[in-house]
Amino acid sequence: MKLTRRAVGYSIVIILLALIAYRLSKSWQEIDLTQFTLDPKYLVASFIAHAFGLALAAFGWALIIHRLERESALLKSAKIYYYANVPKNVPGVFWYIIGRVYLHEKEGVAKTITTLAVALELILITLASSVVFMVCLLLQPGSSVMDWRYILLLLLGEAVLLHPTVFNKGINRLISLLNRQHEVQVALRFQDVFLWLVLYTAIISIGGGALFLLVNAIYPISLDRLPLITKAWAISVIGSSLAFWFPANRGIRDGILVVALNSFLPISAAVSSALLWRVWITISEIFWALVATRL
């Protein structure tokens, strides 16, 4: 099973890379290097925007953990989020999950609760990304990597899954099966789900804004492309979230991002932006993890 998952994950990445290479080869003669710049102002602005989104994501994680385990401290949970973000950049599937489980267990949070929080966060990220995608599509219709009807179905399915009645019943049954000695009963409320959805929708939107600023650092584009950039970011997050169990899920996200950006940017600009974005957010995550050690 593990070998099959690995093979499928890398196959998706290879297909995406082959598609990108094909588009590059077809448009190679059209590439004009004079169009590219490196504007430090936009790089710094992108870094700041991403830092703000990262802080909201850490706060969101802390809220989820605190809702599931009332004894948890918000600041401790936020710091754990920053620390565990770094292993996301190491090849492998679950390093960041293992990191969160281990660090929270040291703070007295059961493994079952942390694992449940990770699953809940993933559902919220996918749902919020679907909401952002649909809003951007309404603001600026156009072609996309995935048909909007599939995104709408995904959005509706996740909304049902996060319905407190459905979620509480299913999760509590699962907890009792996995750990019969664990006495915690999950009881999400509508206000919990609504607050988290608003928060994660803001996080995905800020990510789109940070990506827009980074693209402008190397390839100037007008503000009216912001919904398209944000939609491209949202669909890449959806893709990587759905493929989170694949070893190469970050490669899948990067590949989808390139293809999505290429729907309205030259392929050279799309590839350069996606590569710089990957490096830039990795630097940001490592930097803020180091800062978190001083808090």
C-alpha positions in Angstrom: 0.0 0.0 0.0 2.8 2.4 0.9 4.7 1.6 -2.3 1.5 2.1 -4.3 0.8 5.5 -2.7 4.4 6.6 -3.3 4.3 5.4 -7.0 1.0 7.3 -7.6 2.3 10.5 -5.9 5.4 10.6 -7.9 3.6 9.7 -11.1 1.3 12.7 -10.6 4.4 15.0 -10.1 6.1 13.5 -13.2 3.0 14.1 -15.3 2.7 17.7 -14.1 6.5 18.3 -14.8 6.1 16.7 -18.3 3.2 19.0 -19.0 5.2 22.0 -17.8 8.3 21.0 -19.8 6.1 20.6 -22.9 4.6 24.0 -22.5 8.1 25.5 -22.0 9.4 23.9 -25.1 6.4 25.1 -27.2 6.9 28.7 -26.1 10.6 28.8 -25.7 11.1 31.2 -28.6 8.6 33.6 -27.2 10.3 34.0 -23.8 11.5 37.6 -23.4 13.9 37.9 -20.4 13.7 41.7 -20.5 10.1 41.3 -19.1 11.5 39.9 -15.8 12.6 42.1 -12.9 13.5 41.6 -9.3 11.8 44.2 -7.2 12.9 43.9 -3.5 9.9 46.0 -2.4 7.4 43.4 -3.6 9.5 40.6 -2.1 9.5 42.2 1.3 5.8 43.0 1.0 5.1 39.3 0.1 7.2 38.2 3.1 5.2 40.4 5.5 1.8 39.3 4.0 2.8 35.6 4.3 4.0 36.2 7.9 0.5 37.7 8.7 -1.2 34.7 7.2 1.1 32.3 9.0 0.3 34.0 12.3 -3.4 33.6 11.6 -2.9 29.9 10.8 -1.0 29.4 14.0 -3.8 31.1 15.9 -6.4 28.9 14.1 -4.5 25.8 15.0 -4.3 27.0 18.7 -8.1 27.6 18.7 -8.8 24.1 17.3 -6.6 22.4 19.9 -8.1 24.5 22.7 -11.6 23.6 21.6 -10.8 19.9 21.7 -8.6 20.1 24.8 -9.6 22.9 27.1 -6.4 22.6 29.2 -4.2 23.5 26.3 -2.5 26.9 26.2 -3.1 29.1 23.1 0.5 30.4 23.0 2.1 27.0 23.5 -0.1 25.5 20.7 0.8 28.4 18.3 4.5 27.9 19.0 4.1 24.2 18.2 2.5 25.1 14.9 5.5 27.2 14.0 8.0 24.5 15.0 6.1 21.7 13.2 5.8 23.7 10.0 9.5 23.3 9.3 9.4 19.5 8.7 6.8 20.1 6.0 9.8 21.0 3.8 11.4 17.6 4.4 10.6 14.8 2.0 8.0 12.5 3.5 4.3 12.6 4.3 3.6 12.9 8.0 6.7 14.5 9.5 4.8 17.7 10.5 2.0 15.6 12.0 4.4 13.5 14.0 6.0 16.7 15.2 2.7 18.2 16.3 1.6 15.0 18.0 5.0 14.7 19.8 5.2 18.3 21.0 1.6 18.4 22.1 1.9 15.2 24.0 4.7 16.7 26.0 2.2 19.4 26.9 -0.4 16.8 28.0 -2.6 16.7 24.9 -3.5 13.1 23.9 -2.3 11.8 20.5 -5.9 11.1 19.5 -6.8 14.8 20.0 -3.9 16.2 18.1 -4.5 13.8 15.2 -8.1 14.8 15.2 -7.1 18.4 15.1 -4.9 17.8 12.1 -7.8 16.2 10.2 -10.1 19.0 11.2 -7.6 21.6 10.1 -7.1 19.9 6.7 -10.9 19.8 6.1 -11.2 23.5 7.0 -8.3 24.4 4.7 -9.8 22.5 1.8 -13.3 24.0 2.5 -11.9 27.5 2.9 -9.9 27.2 -0.4 -13.0 26.0 -2.2 -14.9 29.1 -0.9 -12.1 31.4 -2.0 -12.0 29.7 -5.4 -15.7 30.2 -6.0 -15.6 33.8 -4.9 -12.7 34.6 -7.2 -14.4 32.8 -10.0 -17.5 35.1 -9.5 -15.2 38.2 -9.4 -13.3 37.2 -12.5 -14.7 34.3 -14.6 -12.2 32.3 -16.7 -10.7 29.0 -17.4 -9.2 26.9 -14.5 -7.3 23.7 -13.9 -10.4 22.1 -12.5 -14.0 22.6 -13.5 -15.8 24.8 -11.0 -18.6 22.2 -10.6 -16.2 19.8 -9.0 -15.1 22.4 -6.6 -18.7 23.2 -5.8 -19.4 19.5 -5.1 -16.3 19.4 -2.9 -17.4 22.4 -1.0 -20.9 21.0 -0.4 -19.5 17.6 0.7 -17.1 19.2 3.2 -19.9 21.5 4.5 -22.0 18.4 5.3 -19.0 16.6 6.8 -18.3 19.6 9.1 -22.0 19.9 10.2 -21.7 19.6 14.0 -24.2 16.8 14.2 -22.5 14.7 11.5 -19.0 15.5 12.6 -19.5 14.9 16.4 -21.3 11.6 15.9 -18.7 10.2 13.5 -15.6 11.5 15.3 -16.8 10.3 18.8 -17.5 6.9 17.4 -14.1 6.8 15.8 -12.4 7.9 19.0 -14.1 5.2 21.0 -12.9 2.6 18.5 -9.3 3.8 18.4 -9.0 4.5 22.1 -11.6 3.0 24.4 -10.0 4.5 27.5 -10.2 8.1 26.1 -13.1 9.8 27.8 -13.1 13.0 25.9 -16.3 13.6 23.9 -16.0 16.1 20.9 -18.9 18.6 20.8 -18.3 21.1 18.1 -20.8 23.9 17.8 -22.0 25.9 14.7 -20.2 29.0 16.0 -16.9 27.0 16.2 -17.2 25.9 12.6 -18.2 29.3 11.4 -15.4 31.1 13.2 -12.8 28.7 11.9 -14.2 28.9 8.3 -14.0 32.7 8.3 -10.5 32.5 9.8 -9.2 30.0 7.2 -10.9 31.8 4.4 -8.9 34.9 5.4 -5.7 32.8 5.6 -6.1 31.5 2.0 -7.0 34.9 0.7 -4.0 36.4 2.4 -1.9 33.7 0.8 -3.2 34.7 -2.6 -2.3 38.3 -1.9 1.2 37.3 -0.8 1.6 35.3 -4.0 0.3 38.3 -6.1 3.0 40.5 -4.5 5.7 37.9 -5.2 4.7 37.5 -8.8 5.0 41.3 -9.2 8.5 41.1 -7.8 9.7 39.3 -10.9 6.9 39.8 -13.5 4.8 43.0 -13.1 1.1 42.5 -13.5 -1.9 44.7 -12.8 -4.2 44.6 -9.7 -7.1 43.2 -11.7 -5.1 39.9 -11.9 -5.4 39.5 -8.1 -8.5 37.3 -8.2 -6.9 35.1 -10.8 -3.7 34.7 -8.7 -5.7 34.0 -5.6 -7.8 31.4 -7.5 -4.6 29.7 -8.7 -3.3 29.6 -5.2 -6.6 28.2 -3.9 -6.8 25.4 -6.4 -3.2 24.4 -5.7 -4.0 24.2 -2.0 -7.1 22.1 -2.7 -5.0 19.8 -4.9 -2.2 19.3 -2.3 -4.8 18.9 0.5 -6.6 16.1 -1.4 -3.3 14.5 -2.0 -1.8 15.0 1.5 -1.1 11.3 1.9 1.2 11.2 -1.1 5.0 11.7 -0.4 5.2 14.2 -3.2 2.2 16.3 -2.2 4.2 19.6 -2.2 5.4 18.8 -5.7 1.8 18.3 -6.7 0.9 21.7 -5.2 3.8 23.4 -7.1 2.9 21.7 -10.3 -0.8 22.6 -10.1 0.2 26.2 -9.2 2.4 26.4 -12.4 -0.4 25.1 -14.6 -3.0 27.4 -13.0 -0.8 30.5 -13.3 0.0 29.5 -16.9 -3.7 30.0 -17.8 -3.1 33.8 -17.7 0.7 34.2 -17.5 3.5 33.1 -19.8 4.8 29.7 -18.9 8.2 31.1 -18.0 6.7 33.6 -15.6 4.5 30.8 -14.1 7.4 28.5 -13.5 9.6 31.2 -12.1 6.9 32.5 -9.8 6.1 29.0 -8.5 9.7 28.2 -7.8 10.4 31.5 -6.1 7.2 31.1 -4.1 8.3 27.7 -2.8 11.7 29.0 -1.7 10.2 32.2 -0.2 7.6 30.6 2.0 10.1 28.0 3.1 12.4 30.8 4.2 9.5 32.5 5.9 8.4 29.3 7.8 12.0 28.6 9.0 12.5 32.3 10.0 9.3 32.5 12.1 9.9 29.1 13.7 13.2 30.6 14.9 11.5 33.7 16.1 8.9 31.5 18.0 11.7 30.0 20.0 12.2 33.4 21.6 8.6 33.9 22.7 
